[in-house]
Amino acid sequence: MFDEQYPNLAAWILDGDCWIELGMTDYSRSTVRILDIGGMIWESERSYASVAAALADAEQALAAWLAEMG
């Protein structure tokens, strides 16, 4: 189900050299961070109405980034 709702995030996680972080830390106040071995690809807003909204925003941002990178 996750793979169907968030196909880009699912593929990103399964790539092996890529990951997604959820939740705020001492180093970042964003809710979601998308990273690869080169560093931060995208960082979300500080808060969302729901986890689903945060993941939907991340899915859209990753799709745009992947399209831009070819």
Backbone atoms as SQL, in Angstrom:
CREATE TABLE atoms (id INTEGER PRIMARY KEY, chain TEXT, resi INTEGER, resn TEXT, atom TEXT, x REAL, y REAL, z REAL);
INSERT INTO atoms VALUES
  (1, 'A', 1, 'MET', 'N', 0.804, -1.186, 0.000),
  (2, 'A', 1, 'MET', 'CA', 0.000, 0.000, 0.000),
  (3, 'A', 1, 'MET', 'C', 0.855, 1.262, 0.000),
  (4, 'A', 2, 'PHE', 'N', 1.883, 1.338, 0.846),
  (5, 'A', 2, 'PHE', 'CA', 2.774, 2.503, 0.854),
  (6, 'A', 2, 'PHE', 'C', 3.383, 2.701, -0.519),
  (7, 'A', 3, 'ASP', 'N', 3.834, 1.603, -1.142),
  (8, 'A', 3, 'ASP', 'CA', 4.458, 1.677, -2.457),
  (9, 'A', 3, 'ASP', 'C', 3.525, 2.270, -3.503),
  (10, 'A', 4, 'GLU', 'N', 2.242, 2.003, -3.385),
  (11, 'A', 4, 'GLU', 'CA', 1.272, 2.525, -4.341),
  (12, 'A', 4, 'GLU', 'C', 0.967, 3.996, -4.082),
  (13, 'A', 5, 'GLN', 'N', 0.890, 4.377, -2.827),
  (14, 'A', 5, 'GLN', 'CA', 0.546, 5.753, -2.490),
  (15, 'A', 5, 'GLN', 'C', 1.736, 6.697, -2.639),
  (16, 'A', 6, 'TYR', 'N', 2.937, 6.185, -2.382),
  (17, 'A', 6, 'TYR', 'CA', 4.147, 6.999, -2.431),
  (18, 'A', 6, 'TYR', 'C', 5.224, 6.273, -3.250),
  (19, 'A', 7, 'PRO', 'N', 5.012, 6.119, -4.546),
  (20, 'A', 7, 'PRO', 'CA', 5.937, 5.317, -5.353),
  (21, 'A', 7, 'PRO', 'C', 7.363, 5.852, -5.402),
  (22, 'A', 8, 'ASN', 'N', 7.527, 7.160, -5.451),
  (23, 'A', 8, 'ASN', 'CA', 8.879, 7.721, -5.493),
  (24, 'A', 8, 'ASN', 'C', 9.604, 7.544, -4.166),
  (25, 'A', 9, 'LEU', 'N', 8.907, 7.766, -3.066),
  (26, 'A', 9, 'LEU', 'CA', 9.526, 7.554, -1.758),
  (27, 'A', 9, 'LEU', 'C', 9.901, 6.089, -1.563),
  (28, 'A', 10, 'ALA', 'N', 9.036, 5.183, -1.961),
  (29, 'A', 10, 'ALA', 'CA', 9.305, 3.752, -1.814),
  (30, 'A', 10, 'ALA', 'C', 10.538, 3.353, -2.618),
  (31, 'A', 11, 'ALA', 'N', 10.613, 3.798, -3.861),
  (32, 'A', 11, 'ALA', 'CA', 11.777, 3.471, -4.699),
  (33, 'A', 11, 'ALA', 'C', 13.044, 4.095, -4.113),
  (34, 'A', 12, 'TRP', 'N', 12.930, 5.302, -3.590),
  (35, 'A', 12, 'TRP', 'CA', 14.078, 5.994, -3.004),
  (36, 'A', 12, 'TRP', 'C', 14.635, 5.204, -1.824),
  (37, 'A', 13, 'ILE', 'N', 13.760, 4.747, -0.960),
  (38, 'A', 13, 'ILE', 'CA', 14.173, 3.991, 0.221),
  (39, 'A', 13, 'ILE', 'C', 14.834, 2.674, -0.168),
  (40, 'A', 14, 'LEU', 'N', 14.318, 2.017, -1.179),
  (41, 'A', 14, 'LEU', 'CA', 14.845, 0.716, -1.591),
  (42, 'A', 14, 'LEU', 'C', 16.141, 0.813, -2.390),
  (43, 'A', 15, 'ASP', 'N', 16.531, 2.020, -2.802),
  (44, 'A', 15, 'ASP', 'CA', 17.743, 2.206, -3.606),
  (45, 'A', 15, 'ASP', 'C', 19.003, 1.789, -2.860),
  (46, 'A', 16, 'GLY', 'N', 19.025, 1.949, -1.561),
  (47, 'A', 16, 'GLY', 'CA', 20.189, 1.530, -0.776),
  (48, 'A', 16, 'GLY', 'C', 21.089, 2.671, -0.355),
  (49, 'A', 17, 'ASP', 'N', 21.331, 3.647, -1.224),
  (50, 'A', 17, 'ASP', 'CA', 22.176, 4.781, -0.878),
  (51, 'A', 17, 'ASP', 'C', 21.347, 6.024, -0.580),
  (52, 'A', 18, 'CYS', 'N', 20.062, 5.819, -0.358),
  (53, 'A', 18, 'CYS', 'CA', 19.129, 6.921, -0.138),
  (54, 'A', 18, 'CYS', 'C', 18.281, 6.620, 1.083),
  (55, 'A', 19, 'TRP', 'N', 17.826, 7.651, 1.766),
  (56, 'A', 19, 'TRP', 'CA', 16.975, 7.426, 2.925),
  (57, 'A', 19, 'TRP', 'C', 16.093, 8.635, 3.177),
  (58, 'A', 20, 'ILE', 'N', 15.135, 8.425, 4.053),
  (59, 'A', 20, 'ILE', 'CA', 14.197, 9.458, 4.458),
  (60, 'A', 20, 'ILE', 'C', 14.187, 9.503, 5.976),
  (61, 'A', 21, 'GLU', 'N', 14.242, 10.686, 6.529),
  (62, 'A', 21, 'GLU', 'CA', 14.165, 10.858, 7.974),
  (63, 'A', 21, 'GLU', 'C', 12.834, 11.514, 8.321),
  (64, 'A', 22, 'LEU', 'N', 12.215, 11.039, 9.376),
  (65, 'A', 22, 'LEU', 'CA', 10.947, 11.586, 9.849),
  (66, 'A', 22, 'LEU', 'C', 11.113, 12.094, 11.273),
  (67, 'A', 23, 'GLY', 'N', 10.549, 13.252, 11.549),
  (68, 'A', 23, 'GLY', 'CA', 10.582, 13.810, 12.888),
  (69, 'A', 23, 'GLY', 'C', 11.643, 14.874, 13.051),
  (70, 'A', 24, 'MET', 'N', 11.438, 15.729, 14.036),
  (71, 'A', 24, 'MET', 'CA', 12.381, 16.815, 14.312),
  (72, 'A', 24, 'MET', 'C', 13.540, 16.293, 15.153),
  (73, 'A', 25, 'THR', 'N', 14.694, 16.896, 14.961),
  (74, 'A', 25, 'THR', 'CA', 15.887, 16.534, 15.722),
  (75, 'A', 25, 'THR', 'C', 16.508, 17.801, 16.298),
  (76, 'A', 26, 'ASP', 'N', 17.598, 17.644, 17.019),
  (77, 'A', 26, 'ASP', 'CA', 18.332, 18.802, 17.524),
  (78, 'A', 26, 'ASP', 'C', 18.969, 19.594, 16.384),
  (79, 'A', 27, 'TYR', 'N', 19.158, 18.952, 15.240),
  (80, 'A', 27, 'TYR', 'CA', 19.846, 19.568, 14.114),
  (81, 'A', 27, 'TYR', 'C', 18.906, 20.123, 13.055),
  (82, 'A', 28, 'SER', 'N', 17.649, 19.720, 13.086),
  (83, 'A', 28, 'SER', 'CA', 16.704, 20.150, 12.070),
  (84, 'A', 28, 'SER', 'C', 15.304, 20.224, 12.659),
  (85, 'A', 29, 'ARG', 'N', 14.573, 21.219, 12.279),
  (86, 'A', 29, 'ARG', 'CA', 13.201, 21.385, 12.754),
  (87, 'A', 29, 'ARG', 'C', 12.180, 20.973, 11.706),
  (88, 'A', 30, 'SER', 'N', 12.627, 20.410, 10.598),
  (89, 'A', 30, 'SER', 'CA', 11.690, 19.937, 9.577),
  (90, 'A', 30, 'SER', 'C', 11.068, 18.617, 10.026),
  (91, 'A', 31, 'THR', 'N', 9.956, 18.283, 9.418),
  (92, 'A', 31, 'THR', 'CA', 9.267, 17.037, 9.750),
  (93, 'A', 31, 'THR', 'C', 9.805, 15.867, 8.926),
  (94, 'A', 32, 'VAL', 'N', 10.140, 16.122, 7.655),
  (95, 'A', 32, 'VAL', 'CA', 10.633, 15.080, 6.751),
  (96, 'A', 32, 'VAL', 'C', 11.875, 15.608, 6.038),
  (97, 'A', 33, 'ARG', 'N', 12.869, 14.733, 5.919),
  (98, 'A', 33, 'ARG', 'CA', 14.077, 15.050, 5.175),
  (99, 'A', 33, 'ARG', 'C', 14.372, 13.910, 4.209),
  (100, 'A', 34, 'ILE', 'N', 14.698, 14.256, 2.966),
  (101, 'A', 34, 'ILE', 'CA', 15.056, 13.266, 1.951),
  (102, 'A', 34, 'ILE', 'C', 16.545, 13.449, 1.672),
  (103, 'A', 35, 'LEU', 'N', 17.310, 12.368, 1.834),
  (104, 'A', 35, 'LEU', 'CA', 18.760, 12.452, 1.684),
  (105, 'A', 35, 'LEU', 'C', 19.299, 11.324, 0.813),
  (106, 'A', 36, 'ASP', 'N', 20.490, 11.573, 0.264),
  (107, 'A', 36, 'ASP', 'CA', 21.257, 10.504, -0.361),
  (108, 'A', 36, 'ASP', 'C', 22.696, 10.658, 0.116),
  (109, 'A', 37, 'ILE', 'N', 23.610, 9.869, -0.410),
  (110, 'A', 37, 'ILE', 'CA', 24.982, 9.917, 0.095),
  (111, 'A', 37, 'ILE', 'C', 25.636, 11.281, -0.118),
  (112, 'A', 38, 'GLY', 'N', 25.077, 12.085, -1.015),
  (113, 'A', 38, 'GLY', 'CA', 25.597, 13.428, -1.254),
  (114, 'A', 38, 'GLY', 'C', 25.067, 14.472, -0.293),
  (115, 'A', 39, 'GLY', 'N', 24.043, 14.124, 0.469),
  (116, 'A', 39, 'GLY', 'CA', 23.495, 15.067, 1.433),
  (117, 'A', 39, 'GLY', 'C', 21.999, 15.256, 1.289),
  (118, 'A', 40, 'MET', 'N', 21.528, 16.404, 1.745),
  (119, 'A', 40, 'MET', 'CA', 20.107, 16.725, 1.779),
  (120, 'A', 40, 'MET', 'C', 19.590, 17.022, 0.372),
  (121, 'A', 41, 'ILE', 'N', 18.530, 16.332, -0.015),
  (122, 'A', 41, 'ILE', 'CA', 17.852, 16.572, -1.289),
  (123, 'A', 41, 'ILE', 'C', 16.684, 17.528, -1.077),
  (124, 'A', 42, 'TRP', 'N', 15.977, 17.341, 0.016),
  (125, 'A', 42, 'TRP', 'CA', 14.794, 18.158, 0.297),
  (126, 'A', 42, 'TRP', 'C', 14.506, 18.119, 1.787),
  (127, 'A', 43, 'GLU', 'N', 13.996, 19.242, 2.289),
  (128, 'A', 43, 'GLU', 'CA', 13.616, 19.351, 3.689),
  (129, 'A', 43, 'GLU', 'C', 12.229, 19.983, 3.751),
  (130, 'A', 44, 'SER', 'N', 11.361, 19.388, 4.530),
  (131, 'A', 44, 'SER', 'CA', 9.963, 19.832, 4.594),
  (132, 'A', 44, 'SER', 'C', 9.778, 21.058, 5.468),
  (133, 'A', 45, 'GLU', 'N', 8.525, 21.473, 5.534),
  (134, 'A', 45, 'GLU', 'CA', 8.117, 22.505, 6.468),
  (135, 'A', 45, 'GLU', 'C', 8.243, 21.962, 7.891),
  (136, 'A', 46, 'ARG', 'N', 8.081, 22.827, 8.837),
  (137, 'A', 46, 'ARG', 'CA', 8.212, 22.428, 10.245),
  (138, 'A', 46, 'ARG', 'C', 7.044, 21.558, 10.713),
  (139, 'A', 47, 'SER', 'N', 5.831, 21.887, 10.281),
  (140, 'A', 47, 'SER', 'CA', 4.689, 21.115, 10.766),
  (141, 'A', 47, 'SER', 'C', 3.648, 20.912, 9.673),
  (142, 'A', 48, 'TYR', 'N', 2.864, 19.882, 9.862),
  (143, 'A', 48, 'TYR', 'CA', 1.788, 19.494, 8.942),
  (144, 'A', 48, 'TYR', 'C', 0.581, 19.077, 9.769),
  (145, 'A', 49, 'ALA', 'N', -0.551, 19.069, 9.140),
  (146, 'A', 49, 'ALA', 'CA', -1.783, 18.646, 9.817),
  (147, 'A', 49, 'ALA', 'C', -1.767, 17.154, 10.129),
  (148, 'A', 50, 'SER', 'N', -1.011, 16.380, 9.316),
  (149, 'A', 50, 'SER', 'CA', -0.944, 14.934, 9.509),
  (150, 'A', 50, 'SER', 'C', 0.346, 14.386, 8.914),
  (151, 'A', 51, 'VAL', 'N', 0.698, 13.176, 9.293),
  (152, 'A', 51, 'VAL', 'CA', 1.852, 12.496, 8.697),
  (153, 'A', 51, 'VAL', 'C', 1.578, 12.252, 7.214),
  (154, 'A', 52, 'ALA', 'N', 0.338, 11.922, 6.884),
  (155, 'A', 52, 'ALA', 'CA', -0.026, 11.698, 5.481),
  (156, 'A', 52, 'ALA', 'C', 0.235, 12.952, 4.648),
  (157, 'A', 53, 'ALA', 'N', -0.077, 14.119, 5.179),
  (158, 'A', 53, 'ALA', 'CA', 0.169, 15.373, 4.457),
  (159, 'A', 53, 'ALA', 'C', 1.669, 15.617, 4.285),
  (160, 'A', 54, 'ALA', 'N', 2.446, 15.313, 5.303),
  (161, 'A', 54, 'ALA', 'CA', 3.897, 15.475, 5.219),
  (162, 'A', 54, 'ALA', 'C', 4.484, 14.529, 4.174),
  (163, 'A', 55, 'LEU', 'N', 4.033, 13.281, 4.169),
  (164, 'A', 55, 'LEU', 'CA', 4.536, 12.322, 3.191),
  (165, 'A', 55, 'LEU', 'C', 4.092, 12.673, 1.774),
  (166, 'A', 56, 'ALA', 'N', 2.884, 13.182, 1.629),
  (167, 'A', 56, 'ALA', 'CA', 2.407, 13.600, 0.304),
  (168, 'A', 56, 'ALA', 'C', 3.263, 14.751, -0.223),
  (169, 'A', 57, 'ASP', 'N', 3.622, 15.689, 0.638),
  (170, 'A', 57, 'ASP', 'CA', 4.489, 16.795, 0.250),
  (171, 'A', 57, 'ASP', 'C', 5.865, 16.268, -0.155),
  (172, 'A', 58, 'ALA', 'N', 6.387, 15.330, 0.609),
  (173, 'A', 58, 'ALA', 'CA', 7.685, 14.729, 0.294),
  (174, 'A', 58, 'ALA', 'C', 7.636, 13.972, -1.026),
  (175, 'A', 59, 'GLU', 'N', 6.571, 13.236, -1.266),
  (176, 'A', 59, 'GLU', 'CA', 6.408, 12.494, -2.520),
  (177, 'A', 59, 'GLU', 'C', 6.427, 13.449, -3.710),
  (178, 'A', 60, 'GLN', 'N', 5.696, 14.538, -3.594),
  (179, 'A', 60, 'GLN', 'CA', 5.626, 15.521, -4.678),
  (180, 'A', 60, 'GLN', 'C', 6.990, 16.187, -4.892),
  (181, 'A', 61, 'ALA', 'N', 7.667, 16.540, -3.826),
  (182, 'A', 61, 'ALA', 'CA', 8.982, 17.177, -3.930),
  (183, 'A', 61, 'ALA', 'C', 10.000, 16.235, -4.553),
  (184, 'A', 62, 'LEU', 'N', 9.982, 14.975, -4.149),
  (185, 'A', 62, 'LEU', 'CA', 10.923, 14.007, -4.708),
  (186, 'A', 62, 'LEU', 'C', 10.631, 13.761, -6.180),
  (187, 'A', 63, 'ALA', 'N', 9.379, 13.660, -6.553),
  (188, 'A', 63, 'ALA', 'CA', 9.009, 13.481, -7.960),
  (189, 'A', 63, 'ALA', 'C', 9.537, 14.637, -8.798),
  (190, 'A', 64, 'ALA', 'N', 9.394, 15.865, -8.309),
  (191, 'A', 64, 'ALA', 'CA', 9.889, 17.033, -9.023),
  (192, 'A', 64, 'ALA', 'C', 11.412, 17.013, -9.130),
  (193, 'A', 65, 'TRP', 'N', 12.073, 16.659, -8.045),
  (194, 'A', 65, 'TRP', 'CA', 13.539, 16.584, -8.048),
  (195, 'A', 65, 'TRP', 'C', 14.035, 15.522, -9.022),
  (196, 'A', 66, 'LEU', 'N', 13.407, 14.363, -9.016),
  (197, 'A', 66, 'LEU', 'CA', 13.803, 13.289, -9.929),
  (198, 'A', 66, 'LEU', 'C', 13.584, 13.693, -11.386),
  (199, 'A', 67, 'ALA', 'N', 12.476, 14.369, -11.675),
  (200, 'A', 67, 'ALA', 'CA', 12.210, 14.836, -13.040),
  (201, 'A', 67, 'ALA', 'C', 13.257, 15.857, -13.472),
  (202, 'A', 68, 'GLU', 'N', 13.640, 16.733, -12.558),
  (203, 'A', 68, 'GLU', 'CA', 14.647, 17.742, -12.861),
  (204, 'A', 68, 'GLU', 'C', 16.012, 17.124, -13.107),
  (205, 'A', 69, 'MET', 'N', 16.341, 16.070, -12.361),
  (206, 'A', 69, 'MET', 'CA', 17.636, 15.420, -12.493),
  (207, 'A', 69, 'MET', 'C', 17.712, 14.465, -13.694),
  (208, 'A', 70, 'GLY', 'N', 16.547, 14.186, -14.270),
  (209, 'A', 70, 'GLY', 'CA', 16.519, 13.331, -15.452),
  (210, 'A', 70, 'GLY', 'C', 16.535, 11.916, -15.083);
